[in-house]
Amino acid sequence: ARKSHSPVKRRRKAQRLCVAYEGSDSEKGVKAEPLKVPVWEPQDWQQQLVNIRAMRSKKDAPVDHLGVEHCYDSSAPPKVRRYQVLLSLMLSSQTKDQVTAGAMQRLRAQGLTVDGILQTDDATLGKLIYPVGFWRSKVKYIKQTSTILQQRYGGDIPASVAELVALPGVGPKMAHLAMAVAWGTVSGIAVDTHVHRIANRLRWTKKATKSPEETRAALEEWLPRELWHEINGLLVGFGQQTCLPVRPRCQACLNQALCPAAQGL
Ligand code: SF4
């Protein structure tokens, strides 16, 4: 993949000038009309998004029927549903959707509640969640997090990203997805390895980013807020079916002509 983001450089200069001007307004406390800073946005992103939506229109990727929205018991009380959402997110890191869904099914068959998990010994819990990635660490984190939820949150999950990421084994992507799915609040873009990879291939970040967290911040700078929730499921499924980590199916991709990473892959 090419490294330079050349089309962006010209616009970056313009932005720097505007930032300096903004600062002088606020220094003096002068009331001025808010400055319209030209927000950087990637070339062709709207058409690329339309194309991805078209490629995803069948909604037949693993994430569409096995993702977090499909792993909890929708007939359970709200508190239990939210706990199950968080648990499925904790299980999902470094794990295929199919494997997470299987583990959730086995856990739910035992009655998946905070109390139920705290009464389950570690060896049994390990057997139930195996073979999710890092299952040994996840047994420990699930127990620690469940204890905190019981002691501090009355068995519910917290309703802020800051409190969620403070729980053992809960990262920013999980926290943003938990906010969206469990609480119905869009708090940020949930960026996993698929979103991170595709955003960089399509040059949806001003410069190449090294981590999902960096990508999240870079996307939130320009992507309209009303798309923040949609983008996760859209790109995860696209990454599972077409823009694969290794040998992406560029020949079958509607973005081939618009994608800076298409050649040479
Ligand atoms: S052209 Fe290839 S690398 Fe670019 S978005 Fe499509 S599948 Fe991914």
Residues whose N, C-alpha, C, O or C-beta is under 5 A from the ligand:
A	BS01	SF4	R201 T242 C243 P248 R249 C250 C253 N255 Q256 C259 A261 A262
